[in-house]
Amino acid sequence: MFAGANCEYHSADYVIIGVPFDLTSSFRAGAAMAPDVIRQMSYGFEPYMMEYDVSISDMKIHDLGDISSCGSVEDMGEELNNTVKKVVDDDKFPIVIGGEHSISPYIISAFEDVFVLILDAHLDFRDSYEGMKNSHATVTRRISEMDHKGVKVYGVRSMSEYESNLLNKPLFLSSYEILGSDDYLDRMTNDIDGDVYLSVDMDVFDPCYAPGVGNPEPYGLTPLHYKKLISMLSSNLVGMDVVELSPRYDHGGITANLATKLIYDLFGSRAGEFTR
């Protein structure tokens, strides 16, 4: 159970769902172990967050456990979509911990009329990859095909030549544009309004902060980029996933520590204001 998730489902505002799935991983597998590791890591932090002046002990959080259907992408997707849809219909905020990024379209399809913001080192806009339409490398493509307000991808620093030549690419900001800009927060939040779903692929961060991921890419964002962004967007958020942590490559738990802190920052930013 995630630390502080002591509330019964019917009374909860936030619901944590684990997805131990990495069937489409193509380089470094192991993301299926991430939900348990993140839960374990959550007990290493103080419940009180000084920069927001709030404590997760005062929040209504329920840990629903892990989905059980992980034998195929389709089985996983059906159970995950049904689970998230119930959480959303019950007017609760889902926080999904993966697992690899192929889980995200099934989560997002449970929402209506949201803007989708993806933090990712890769554009992931292939139509298929290694013979699979639903892969960690096709995530943005599948989400862009849904009827939502829009899709933006931030932190990109890798794409195939095929993706680069496509005319229908989603709007994206490279990590180089963000790292080299004083007004990156304005650029990242421009034209984003209404309900927002946030998908965080841990490889968006530079490998010095997040080495334990499936497909690490140098020249990534820093954790402070995330902290400032989520503080600006938290009131608009309606759901979130954290994916692509691969514990078997995570020396010292560096990436798991950060992945867990991202969730803490979600709670803190929605309950208080980042002032320190």
N, C-alpha and C positions, 0 to 999 in steps of 0.2 A: 504493500500500500504506500502511496505517495505521502510524504510527511505532511501532517496537518489536514489530511483528507478524512476527517472524522465525522462528517455530516451524512445523514441518511439521504438516499437519492431524492426522495420526494421534497426535501427541504433545501436541496443544494442549488447554488447558483452556477457552479462550475463542475463539470464532469470530466474526469480523466479516463481515457480509453487507450489501452495498449494494443499494438499490432505487431506481434513478433514474426515479421515476414520479410524475406529477402530473396525470393525465388528468381527475380529477374536481374540480380546483381551480376555485373559483367567484369568487374576487376577485383575488388577486395570485398568478399562476402563477410557476413557476421552481424548485419544490422538486426537480425531477428533476436539477438541477445540484448538489444538496447533497452527495451521497456523495463526489464528487471534491474538493469544497471542504473538507469536514471532514478528509479524508485529508491534504490539503495543509497545513491548519492544525495538524494533529497534530505536525508537525515544529517548531513554534514554542515548544513547552514543554520544560522539563527533564524527562528521564525520572524523575529522583528527585523524589518528593513529600514535602516536609519535614514536612507536618502529619501524615502517616501513617508517616513514616520507612521508606518502601519505594520501589522503583524498578520501573517497568514493564519495564525491561530484564531483570528477573529472573522475569517472568511468562511463561507459555506461551500466546502469542497467535498466531492464524493469521488472515490476511485472505483470505477466500474470493473476493473480487472482487464484481462486480455480477451480479444475475440478468439474463438476456437478454430475457425475454418481457415487454415493456412496451407491447404494442400494444393491449391491452384490459384492463379490470379483471379479467376472468375468467382470461385467459392469465397475467397477472402473478400473480394469486392462486394459481393451480395450481402454478406453478413455485416461488413463494416458500414455500408450504405444504410442498411436497415437500422443499425444501432445508432448511427449519428442522426438519422432522420427522426428517430424517437426522441433523442435528446433535444434536438432543435424544436420539434413540435411541443415538447414540454417546457419550452421557453428557458432552456439552460444553455450555457456556454460550453461547447465541447473543446477539450484540449487532447489531441491525439498524439501519442508518442510512438514513432515507428522504430524499427521497420525502415524499409527503403522507400524511395520517393514515388514508386508506382501506386502507393496507397492513396495519394492525395486526390486524384480525380474522383474516386469513389466517395470521399468525404465531401468534396465541394459540390458534387451533384445532389447532395441532400439539402443544399441551400437554394433559395430563390433570390434573384435580383441582388447579387452582391458584387462588389469589385474584388478581384483576386490579385493579391500582391504576393509575389514569389521572390524569396531571397535565395540565390543559387549561383554557383560558379559557372554553370552550364545552361545554355539556352533550352536544351531538351525539347527541340521542336521537330525532331524527325517524325515521319508518319509511322514508321515501324523500325524496330531495331532487333537484330538477330532473329528475325522471323516473328517478332511479337509486336502487336499493335499497342498492348498495354504493358509498357516497360518503364523503368526509371529514366530512360532516354527519350520518352515520348510524352512526358507529363504535361509540358506546356501546350503541346499540340492538342492533346485530348481535352484539356481545360478550355482552350481557346475555341473549341467546337461547341461548347455549352452556351446557353443563352444567359449570359451574365452581363454586368455593366461594362466590364473590361478586364484586361489582364496586363500587368506590368511585371517585368523581371529585373531585379536589381542585383548588382555584384557580378555580372557575367564577365568571364574572361576566357571562355572556351566555347567553340561551336564548330561543327563540321563545315567544310566548304559548301556542301549542299545546302545547309541551313543558311549560310551567309548569303547565298545567291537567291534565296526565296524572297518574293516581293510581299508576301503576306505575313512576315515575321511580326510577333508582338512587340510592343514598345518595350525597350530595355535601356538600362544604364549600365555601362561597364564599370568594373571596380576602379579602373583607371580614371574615369570621369568623376566618380565619387571621391576617391582619395585625393584628387587634384583640385577639388572645388571647395571654396569657403561657404558656398550657399547650397551644399548638397542636400540638406534637409528640405529646403524649399523645392528643389528639383525633384526630390523623391516623393513629396506629398502633393505636388502640383496636379490639379485636376482629379484628385481622389476625394470623393465625397460619398456620404451615405454609409451603408454597411460594408465592411471590409473583412475579407477572410485572408489570413496571413499564413503562408506556408514557408517554413524555414528549413532549407537543406543545409546541414552543418558544414558542407564544403564551401559555403559562401564566405566563411571566415578563412583568413590566411592559415596555412598549416602550422605556423608557430603557435596559434591559439587552438587549433582543432586538427591535430594530426590524425586522429582516429576516425577517418571517414572512408567511404567506398572509393571515391575518385578525387584525391586531393589535388588542388591547383594553387601554385604560388601566386603572390600579389593580390591577396584577398582582403576583405574588410576586417575591421577590428571589432571587438565586442562593444566598444563605446558607440560605434555607428548604430548598432542594433538598439542599444539602450536609449539613445536620443530619439531614434525613429519611433520606437514603440511608445515612448512617452508622449509623442505628438499625436499618434494614431489610436491610442488605447480606447478612447471613448467611442471610436467608430468600429472597433473590432467586434465580430460576432462568433469567431472561431479561429482555431490555430492548430497547426501541426508542427512537430519537430522531428525531422527524419534524417536518415543516412549516417547516424552514429554507428561505427563499427568497433565495438569494444575490444576485439582481439588485436586490433592495431593501435589501441589507445594507451600508450605507455604512461603509467602513472595516473590514469583516469582524467587527463587534462580535458579531453573533448567531452566526456560525460559530465564533468564538473560544470563546463560552460553550458551544455545543453540543458542541464537542470536549472542553472541560474537564469536562463532565458525564460523559463516558466515562472520562476519566482518574480522576475521583472514584469511579466504579464500581470500577475496578481497585484504587485505593488503599484504599477502604473495605473491600473484601473481603480484602485482604492485610494490613492494619494497622488500628490504632485511631486515630480522629481525636482528637488530643490538643493541638493548638496553634491 
